[in-house]
Amino acid sequence: MRDFTEKISIIIPAYNIPDLLPKCVESVAMQDYPKELFEVIVVDDGSTDNTGEVADKLAEKFDNVTVYHKENGGSSSARNLGLSHASGDYVGFVDSDDFVDHRMYSTLMAAAKEYDADMVQISRDEIAENGQKLPDVVIPPAEATVIEPREHLRTLLMHTGDASYCTKLVKKAFFTDNMLFPVGELNEDFYLMVHMLSKVNKLVILPQQYYHVFYRLGSNSRKKNEDKDYFPSVFTDIVRNADVVLDIVKRNYPDLVEVAERFGYVQRLDYLLHIPISKMTADNEFYNDVVKNIRKNIGKVRKNQFLTKKQKIYLLLLSPNPRLVRKLHAFVRGI
């Protein structure tokens, strides 16, 4: 075992997930990192089933697991509560339906020490419920790669980087009162990452796929007919965060402005391709602002060197009358 002296805190928010929580917590608690330097904090976010009881039993089973119970407030508030109790030099996060390799945190900490890095990232894979490995969402590097915060921000804006805090260890000192996860946001990792990046010295990305994202079949199933008008708020969050990051880029990374503008156009395109037609109405102010933004910047859309030809075509087709285009598209597909 390597000679480690740094303490690690891992925070796991949990809500109504009693069946998967044991595998998640056990994979984290049984790391090959020194037990006396490794704590696992499970935050029961006001579960309405027996998740809290399952978490308490896990705390009885593992000496390095502690459980906190709170009223339901969402993943960000649960993570922030965990941070308030974390005593580690570095902190990490794991989603309660995922699991990790037993070597993950010793590998990350070894890299943090070797490269003197404030932030280190492991690679991830996506696992289906039947155990099948799905296509990689983020392509792992061939070898350990050190990048500057500016370059990581660029990869995020180009949709090739990993904004998740679950694949990372970060120095605890960066999580200050004004640098926490935004409560009520579904795109919370991206929001915090783009604010924190200017503070860290570097990011080290490792090739090992030690973080396992678990996809349950039910989470990707087709919506029921009565749910056809359901529109997750994440699609509004990603547009708002695109505007937030554009302001940050203009202030701190002016050479990335065109890349950040491209990011905003793609996020708005994603919004327009997912919003139910029934919600594309004159009284939907957010929808109308999205359309106005694209129309106002259609010249920039045409000239943006970072947009693909397909993205430009979609934006140009949708901008005049998104509702009509979506109706025609639905008719052609027989939806």
N, C-alpha and C positions, 0 to 999 in steps of 0.2 A: 504493500500500500504506500502511495506517495506521502511525503511529509507535508501534510496540510495543517495550517493554523487558523484559516479563515472559517467563520461560521456561516452556514447557509440556512435561510428560512424559505420554505416553499408553502405557498398559500393556495388552497383549493376551495373555491366557492362551491356550495352544493345546494341544489333545490330540487326536491321531488325526484330523486334518482337513486333509490335504495338498492336496485339490482346491480348497477354498474359501479357504485361508489367503492365497494370493497376492493375490486381489482385495481382501481385507480390509486387508492390510498396505499394498498400493499406494495404496488410497484414503486411508489415514491419512498415509502418508509423503509424498504429493504434495499436501499442503495449501498454501494460499496464504499461510501464515504464514511469517515469516522462518526459513529453515532452521537458522541458527545458534542460534535460540531454541526449537527444536522437536526433541524426541527421542522415538523410538518404541522401547519395550521389549517384545520378544516373549519370553514365558516358555514354553518347551516343557516341559509337565508330564508328563514320563516317557512320551512317546508310544511305542507299540509298532510303529508303521509308519514311514514316511519323513518324517513331519511335521518332525522335527528338522532333517533335511537340507534340506527346502524352506525352513525358516526361515533356516538359515545362508546359503543362496543369496540370499535376499531381503536379508540383511544385507550381502552383497557388492554387491548392486545399488544399495542406497540407503545413503548415508553417514550418515543420521540414524537408522538402525535398528541396534539391538543385540539379541543373542539370549542368553538364559540357559537352561541345561538343568538339570533337577532330577528327582528321583524323583517318581513320581505321588503327588499328595496332594490333588487337587481344585482347583477354581477359586479358592477363597479363599486357599489356601496359595500358589498361583501369583501371584495378585494381590499378596499380602503380600510375596513375594520381589521382585516388580517395584517395589513401594513402597520397599523397602530400598535399591534402586539408583537410584531416581528423583532427579534433581537440579533438577526444575522448581519454579517458584513455585506453579504450579497443576498438578493432575494430573487425568487422565481415564482412562476404560477403554472398550475396545471388545471385544465378544465376537467370536471368530474366525470365526464364520459370518455375521457382519453386515458392512456397509460404510457409509461416510459420504460426504457431499458434500464437495468440496474446499474449500468456504467455511466449514465447520462451526466450526473452532476460532478463526479470526479473528473470526467473528461472536460467538462466546461471549466471547472475551477483550475485544472492544470493549464488550460489555454489562457485563462485570465491572468495567471501568474507569469506564464512564459512570455506573454506579449504585453504585460502591464496594461490590460484593457479594462475600461470601465464597463463594457458590455460585451458579452460573448453569446453566440448563437449556435445551436445544434441544428442539424437538418431534420426534416420530418417526412413521414410518409402517411398515406391515407389508407385506412383499412376498412373494408366493407364488413357487414355483419356476418357474412359467411367466411370471413378470414381472407378473402381475396384482396390483394394489393391493388389499389386504384392508381391511375396515372398521377404523377407528381404535380402538385399545384405550384410548388416552388422547386426549381431544379437545384439539387445540391452541387456545390463546387467540387472540382476534382481533388482539391487539397485544401488545407487550412488557408483561409484568405483574410487578409487584414485590409479593411477599407476605412476611409475617412467618413465622418457623419454625413458630409455633403453627398458622397457617392451613394450611401445607403438611402438617403432621401430621394435621390434621383431614381433609384431602382423602385422605390415605392410609387413614385409618380408615373413610372412606366409600367406598373402592375407586374413587375418581375421580382420584387423583393418581398420579404416577410416582415409584416408589421407586428406580428403576434408577440406578446410578452411570454407566452407559454413555452416558446422554444429558446428562451434566453435566461441568462443570469445577469443581473444588473446591480451595481453597487447601491446599497440601501440609502446612502446619503443623497441620492438624486431624487428620492421620493419625499419631497418637502410638502408643507401645507398648501402651497400653490402649484404643486406638481403631482397631482393625484388623478385617478381615473374619473372621468366626468360622469356623474350620476345621471341616469336617464338616457344615455346614449348607447346605441347598439354597435357603433363603430368606434368603441372606446379605446381600443388598442392603438389604432391609427392616430386618433386625436392626441393621445398622450405621447406617442412616439415622435410625432413631428414637432412637438413642443420640447421634448427632452433631448433630441439629437444634438442641438447646438451646445449642450452642456457637457456631453461625453467626449473623451479624447479619441476613441476609435472603437470600431466594432470588429470582432473576429468571428468569421463564419466557418464552421466545421462541417466536413462532408458526412459524418456519421448520421444515419437516420435513426436516431434514438428516441425521438418523440413520435408517438403513434396516435394520429387523429382517427377516432373511431366514428364511423358513419352508421347510424341505425337506419334500417330500411324505412321505418315509419317517417323519419325526418325528411326523406326525399320522395315520398309518395305523392301521387297526383292529388290535387285538391278535390274535395267533394263539390258537387254542383252548387250546394248552398254556400260554399266558401269562395265562389268565383270572384267576388268583389273584395276579398281580403287583400290588403296591401300592407306588407310589413313596413314599419317606420324606418327600418334600416336604409331604405331607398331614399328617404328624405335626409337621413343623417349623413349619407355619403356625399350628397350634394352640398350640404352645409359645411362639411369638413373639407371639401374641395376649395371652398371660398376661404376657409380658415388657413389652409396651407398656402394658398396663393398669396395671402397677405404676409405670411412668414417668409416666403421665398422672395417677395419684393423687398423686404427689409434686410434679409440676411444673405440671400443667394441670388442676386439679380441676374446672373448668367443662366439660371434655371427657369426664368419666367415663362419661356415658351413651352417648356416641358410641363410646368405647373398648369398652364392654360390648357394644354392637351389633356391633362388629368381631369380638369373640370368639365371639358366637353364630353369625355368618355363617361364620366359619372352621370352627367345629365342624359346622355344617350341611354344608359342603363336604366335610369328612372323612367324615361319615356317608353322604353320597351317593356316595362313591367307594370306600370300603373294600369289598373283596370279602366277600360273605356268609359265605364259609368262614372268614374271620378275625374274624367277630363272635361270639366265644366267651367263655365265662366266665373263661378263664385269660388273656385278652388284657387286661392291666391298663390300658393306655392307652385302649383302646376303652371299657372300663367307666368310666374316669374322665371321658371325654367325655360319655357318657350321663348319669352322675350329675350333672355340672355343669349340663347342660340341665334335668334334672328339678328340681334344687335352685333354679334361677333361672327356672322357668317363669312365675312371676308377673311378674318383670321383663321377660321376653320379651313377654308380653301388653301391657305398658304402654309398652314402648320405642318412642318416637316416631320413631326413625330406621330401624327395621325396616319393610320393605314388608309389605303384607298377605300376599303370596305366601310370603315368608320366615317369617312367623309361622305360617302354616298348615302349612308343611313341618315346622317345629320342633315344633309341637303334635302333629302326626300321628306323628312319629318318636319322640318322647320316651318314650311308654309301652312300646313294643316295637319298636325299630328293625329288628331282624332279621326279624320277621314282616312289617313294612311293606315292607321291601326285597324279601322273597320274593314278596309279593303283587304288587308293582310289576313284578318280573321276569316273573311268570306272565302278567300282563296284556299285557306287551310281547312275550311269547313268547321271552324270552331263556333 
